[in-house]
């Protein structure tokens, strides 16, 4: 039997950890009256763990599994950019709205769309290069 956990086990552990973090921060926000910003930040961490936790673990170990390691790192970069943008929107959203006169949610959606399209272009390009390299 192999000593490394299966990809499915790693994904399950990442999701379980995400729910534990969400439950703990939900309890902390309700019991100590932390701000809504703290709860929103915990939701960002929850989503990062759900969508990227297993990818981070497997990419750091150099294990591709069903997804190549390079693709895992590219996805993590995309996920990190969106997570940082969300945290910045929570932290500085009011100031951005006051300075620009634009709702921070509109800016956030615009950023997420641009980042998503850029991610798809990068993945398509990498897939094309891999396909061309395998035909040679």
C-alpha atoms as a printed R data frame, in Angstrom:
    type eleno elety resid chain resno       x      y       z
1   ATOM     1    CA   UNK     A     1   0.000  0.000   0.000
2   ATOM     2    CA   UNK     A     2   1.275  3.477  -0.863
3   ATOM     3    CA   UNK     A     3   2.178  5.938   1.875
4   ATOM     4    CA   UNK     A     4   0.962  8.944  -0.139
5   ATOM     5    CA   UNK     A     5  -2.737  9.774   0.134
6   ATOM     6    CA   UNK     A     6  -4.933  9.520  -2.933
7   ATOM     7    CA   UNK     A     7  -6.033 12.656  -4.736
8   ATOM     8    CA   UNK     A     8  -9.611 12.066  -3.563
9   ATOM     9    CA   UNK     A     9  -8.451 11.844   0.068
10  ATOM    10    CA   UNK     A    10  -6.516 15.104  -0.253
11  ATOM    11    CA   UNK     A    11  -9.563 16.877  -1.716
12  ATOM    12    CA   UNK     A    12 -11.770 15.518   1.060
13  ATOM    13    CA   UNK     A    13  -9.309 16.684   3.733
14  ATOM    14    CA   UNK     A    14  -9.099 20.171   2.196
15  ATOM    15    CA   UNK     A    15 -12.898 20.521   2.133
16  ATOM    16    CA   UNK     A    16 -13.192 19.211   5.703
17  ATOM    17    CA   UNK     A    17 -10.564 21.722   6.827
18  ATOM    18    CA   UNK     A    18 -12.431 24.501   5.012
19  ATOM    19    CA   UNK     A    19 -15.684 23.668   6.803
20  ATOM    20    CA   UNK     A    20 -13.861 23.534  10.147
21  ATOM    21    CA   UNK     A    21 -12.379 26.989   9.498
22  ATOM    22    CA   UNK     A    22 -15.777 28.346   8.456
23  ATOM    23    CA   UNK     A    23 -17.510 26.879  11.508
24  ATOM    24    CA   UNK     A    24 -14.826 28.192  13.854
25  ATOM    25    CA   UNK     A    25 -14.835 31.690  12.436
26  ATOM    26    CA   UNK     A    26 -18.648 31.763  12.316
27  ATOM    27    CA   UNK     A    27 -18.727 30.890  15.992
28  ATOM    28    CA   UNK     A    28 -16.022 33.483  16.782
29  ATOM    29    CA   UNK     A    29 -17.842 36.221  14.869
30  ATOM    30    CA   UNK     A    30 -21.130 35.505  16.651
31  ATOM    31    CA   UNK     A    31 -19.686 35.066  20.129
32  ATOM    32    CA   UNK     A    32 -17.257 37.990  20.180
33  ATOM    33    CA   UNK     A    33 -19.041 40.365  17.827
34  ATOM    34    CA   UNK     A    34 -16.232 40.568  15.298
35  ATOM    35    CA   UNK     A    35 -16.947 42.671  12.265
36  ATOM    36    CA   UNK     A    36 -18.703 41.519   9.149
37  ATOM    37    CA   UNK     A    37 -15.381 42.063   7.381
38  ATOM    38    CA   UNK     A    38 -13.835 39.293   9.501
39  ATOM    39    CA   UNK     A    39 -16.659 36.952   8.533
40  ATOM    40    CA   UNK     A    40 -16.278 37.870   4.867
41  ATOM    41    CA   UNK     A    41 -12.536 37.227   5.106
42  ATOM    42    CA   UNK     A    42 -13.274 33.806   6.612
43  ATOM    43    CA   UNK     A    43 -15.541 33.076   3.651
44  ATOM    44    CA   UNK     A    44 -12.680 33.951   1.293
45  ATOM    45    CA   UNK     A    45 -10.393 31.577   3.209
46  ATOM    46    CA   UNK     A    46 -13.112 28.911   3.043
47  ATOM    47    CA   UNK     A    47 -13.337 29.209  -0.743
48  ATOM    48    CA   UNK     A    48  -9.564 29.208  -1.163
49  ATOM    49    CA   UNK     A    49  -9.314 26.008   0.885
50  ATOM    50    CA   UNK     A    50 -12.181 24.318  -0.963
51  ATOM    51    CA   UNK     A    51 -10.965 25.205  -4.441
52  ATOM    52    CA   UNK     A    52  -7.217 25.374  -3.888
53  ATOM    53    CA   UNK     A    53  -6.287 23.421  -0.781
54  ATOM    54    CA   UNK     A    54  -5.777 20.087  -2.478
55  ATOM    55    CA   UNK     A    55  -4.082 21.710  -5.465
56  ATOM    56    CA   UNK     A    56  -1.607 23.458  -3.169
57  ATOM    57    CA   UNK     A    57  -0.797 20.275  -1.273
58  ATOM    58    CA   UNK     A    58  -0.366 18.178  -4.417
59  ATOM    59    CA   UNK     A    59   1.560 20.846  -6.334
60  ATOM    60    CA   UNK     A    60   3.927 21.396  -3.402
61  ATOM    61    CA   UNK     A    61   4.610 17.645  -3.332
62  ATOM    62    CA   UNK     A    62   5.130 17.655  -7.104
63  ATOM    63    CA   UNK     A    63   2.292 15.197  -7.641
64  ATOM    64    CA   UNK     A    64   0.229 15.804 -10.743
65  ATOM    65    CA   UNK     A    65  -2.405 13.116 -10.499
66  ATOM    66    CA   UNK     A    66  -5.249 13.940 -12.855
67  ATOM    67    CA   UNK     A    67  -3.985 17.515 -13.297
68  ATOM    68    CA   UNK     A    68  -0.393 18.408 -14.282
69  ATOM    69    CA   UNK     A    69   1.635 20.140 -11.567
70  ATOM    70    CA   UNK     A    70   2.195 23.239 -13.748
71  ATOM    71    CA   UNK     A    71  -1.565 23.572 -14.271
72  ATOM    72    CA   UNK     A    72  -2.103 23.316 -10.515
73  ATOM    73    CA   UNK     A    73   0.330 26.202  -9.917
74  ATOM    74    CA   UNK     A    74  -1.365 28.313 -12.614
75  ATOM    75    CA   UNK     A    75  -4.761 27.689 -11.037
76  ATOM    76    CA   UNK     A    76  -3.408 28.601  -7.610
77  ATOM    77    CA   UNK     A    77  -2.033 31.871  -9.020
78  ATOM    78    CA   UNK     A    78  -5.453 32.692 -10.462
79  ATOM    79    CA   UNK     A    79  -7.208 31.736  -7.228
80  ATOM    80    CA   UNK     A    80  -4.747 33.789  -5.193
81  ATOM    81    CA   UNK     A    81  -5.279 36.864  -7.359
82  ATOM    82    CA   UNK     A    82  -9.054 36.629  -6.976
83  ATOM    83    CA   UNK     A    83  -8.768 36.002  -3.214
84  ATOM    84    CA   UNK     A    84  -6.442 38.984  -2.719
85  ATOM    85    CA   UNK     A    85  -8.802 41.172  -4.752
86  ATOM    86    CA   UNK     A    86 -11.721 40.049  -2.584
87  ATOM    87    CA   UNK     A    87  -9.818 40.767   0.633
88  ATOM    88    CA   UNK     A    88  -8.732 44.176  -0.671
89  ATOM    89    CA   UNK     A    89 -12.340 44.946  -1.594
90  ATOM    90    CA   UNK     A    90 -13.411 44.110   1.954
91  ATOM    91    CA   UNK     A    91 -10.600 46.157   3.495
92  ATOM    92    CA   UNK     A    92 -10.677 49.205   1.226
93  ATOM    93    CA   UNK     A    93 -14.046 48.990  -0.527
94  ATOM    94    CA   UNK     A    94 -15.525 52.075   1.098
95  ATOM    95    CA   UNK     A    95 -12.514 54.217   0.240
96  ATOM    96    CA   UNK     A    96 -12.449 52.970  -3.346
97  ATOM    97    CA   UNK     A    97 -16.137 53.756  -3.780
98  ATOM    98    CA   UNK     A    98 -15.632 57.230  -2.338
99  ATOM    99    CA   UNK     A    99 -12.591 57.966  -4.488
100 ATOM   100    CA   UNK     A   100 -13.859 56.546  -7.783
101 ATOM   101    CA   UNK     A   101 -17.607 56.798  -7.381
102 ATOM   102    CA   UNK     A   102 -17.961 53.199  -8.582
103 ATOM   103    CA   UNK     A   103 -19.455 50.365  -6.564
104 ATOM   104    CA   UNK     A   104 -16.649 48.062  -5.446
105 ATOM   105    CA   UNK     A   105 -18.743 45.023  -6.414
106 ATOM   106    CA   UNK     A   106 -18.726 46.194 -10.037
107 ATOM   107    CA   UNK     A   107 -14.942 46.506  -9.917
108 ATOM   108    CA   UNK     A   108 -14.669 43.082  -8.265
109 ATOM   109    CA   UNK     A   109 -16.801 41.377 -10.884
110 ATOM   110    CA   UNK     A   110 -14.839 43.120 -13.636
111 ATOM   111    CA   UNK     A   111 -11.556 41.962 -12.134
112 ATOM   112    CA   UNK     A   112 -12.829 38.394 -11.732
113 ATOM   113    CA   UNK     A   113 -13.993 38.300 -15.360
114 ATOM   114    CA   UNK     A   114 -10.675 39.668 -16.677
115 ATOM   115    CA   UNK     A   115  -8.706 37.268 -14.448
116 ATOM   116    CA   UNK     A   116 -10.890 34.347 -15.543
117 ATOM   117    CA   UNK     A   117 -10.452 35.115 -19.238
118 ATOM   118    CA   UNK     A   118  -6.699 35.547 -18.748
119 ATOM   119    CA   UNK     A   119  -6.548 32.202 -16.929
120 ATOM   120    CA   UNK     A   120  -8.441 30.455 -19.741
121 ATOM   121    CA   UNK     A   121  -6.128 31.973 -22.356
122 ATOM   122    CA   UNK     A   122  -3.025 30.878 -20.443
123 ATOM   123    CA   UNK     A   123  -4.411 27.335 -19.978
124 ATOM   124    CA   UNK     A   124  -5.421 27.064 -23.645
125 ATOM   125    CA   UNK     A   125  -1.974 28.222 -24.723
126 ATOM   126    CA   UNK     A   126  -0.249 25.739 -22.396
127 ATOM   127    CA   UNK     A   127  -2.492 22.915 -23.636
128 ATOM   128    CA   UNK     A   128  -1.740 23.803 -27.241
129 ATOM   129    CA   UNK     A   129   2.009 23.817 -26.568
130 ATOM   130    CA   UNK     A   130   1.787 20.462 -24.776
131 ATOM   131    CA   UNK     A   131  -0.177 18.984 -27.666
132 ATOM   132    CA   UNK     A   132   2.306 20.272 -30.236
133 ATOM   133    CA   UNK     A   133   5.245 18.952 -28.203
134 ATOM   134    CA   UNK     A   134   3.688 15.486 -27.966
135 ATOM   135    CA   UNK     A   135   3.203 15.254 -31.749
136 ATOM   136    CA   UNK     A   136   6.870 15.903 -32.455
